[in-house]
Amino acid sequence: MSQLRRLFHIHGRGGSGGTSAFCGPGRLFDDRVSRLEGFTGVEFIRCGTFSVLNSVLSSKALSKSSVRHRWCPKCYLEWDDERSYEPLLWRVNLSVYCPIHLCALETSCGSCDSPQAVSMCYEKRRTCSTCGLSLSGPGRVFSPSDYAVWAQRQVSELIELCATPGQRPIGEDAYVCFVKGIAKWLERPGLLPRAIRHSYMEVLAGRKTRVSLGTLVAFAAFQGVSAVELLVNPRAAASPPLFSAGTAFDEPSSLHRHHFLRVAAFDSCVSKIFDRCRYSFLPPLRLLIEAARASVEVEFDDVSVRSRYQYVFAQQDAHFLATSAETIFRQAVRSIANSRRVTSDRSSRIVRLLSEMHGRPKDEVRAIVSTALICWAELSKFKHWR
């Protein structure tokens, strides 16, 4: 990728263009695809990109998680160097499962739990960049919600639209036309779910006309149309619905809360903390939920994770259930977060200071600080993945 970027460097406009430089969307994208087609003589390279939607989608349309590699472990297990390829669908965070094998798309190594960078050399992407083990495997089979299936289908249809040779690019006015059509019959913006309300107001104010894939799909769900129809025929797609707006939007508005990969990642995070800390000190579960910015009601796909954690937590020694233990844990996490590197000396210093501050035995404080170190490491991986 770095060598390709040198070929496409444009003086005065930057050299890298980010991770979307060759699949889009992005400000340098069209020029680079055109040059690549000219250098190779392959006319339809842009059909494997988001070229058709480049004027509609924002440069961060695929979300921050697109900088992390996503893959199907079964596809890697069956990989053929001559015929296999990584589909564009893997780059979009709304895609949660492989449509061929029906298993979850992975975002971190199953052996060491390290996230993988999407910029990794193509020949090396099937092995972990940290531990070197294979990223292939049997995969995790699951049953996605109806909306997750529908949302991924919308993304697939948009990619098919982009993959059609000769398809004319969608103009940037398509989404604007759709939003203004909605505004003609919508009684008040407050009827819109929070997931799309901000984009709606930005477009009407003339401040922002590009949109993310997540918002585009969510607006299509709200209106009861397909994402392709929304862009190809925006006026018709924006006509008043037969039923009152928003009555069937409960699940789409909570897509990111119910996002399978995020739920599974948080389940895994709490399970690892539980396994490593159950015999020393377990912090209140709500502190982990707060630190991860997760929802108490929906962030546990496996209910046994919560029940097992809560049971063992309640069986701890009384001094670990005291309010002061919670305070020490919070302060320990804060001290760890403010340290560039937590050495054994630094850890001992934190134990000594907190022991003196709260008048608690060093052994008790050391157990709490040790748990804080583990929690910080695991929650950092979870938040980094998000």
Secondary structure, 3 states (H helix, E strand, C coil): CHHHHHHCCCCCCCCCCCCCCCCCCCCCHHHHHHHHHHHHCCCCHHHHCCHHHCCCECCCCCCHHHHECCECHHHHHCCCCCCCCCCHHHHCCCCCECCCCCEECECECCCCCCECECCCCHHHCCECCCCCCECCCCCCECCCCHHHHHHHHHHHHHHHHHCCCCCCCCCCHHHHHHHHHHHHHCCCHHHCCHHHHHHHHHHHCCCCCCECHHHHHHHHHHHCCCHHHHHHCHHHHCCCCCCCCCCCCHHHHCHHHHCHHHHHHHHHHHHHHHHHHCCCCCCCHHHHHHHHCCCCCCCCCCHHHHHHHHHHHHCCCHHHHCHHHHHHHHHHHHHHHCCCCCCHHHHHHHHHHHHHHHCCCHHHHHHHHHHHHHHHHHHHHHHHHC
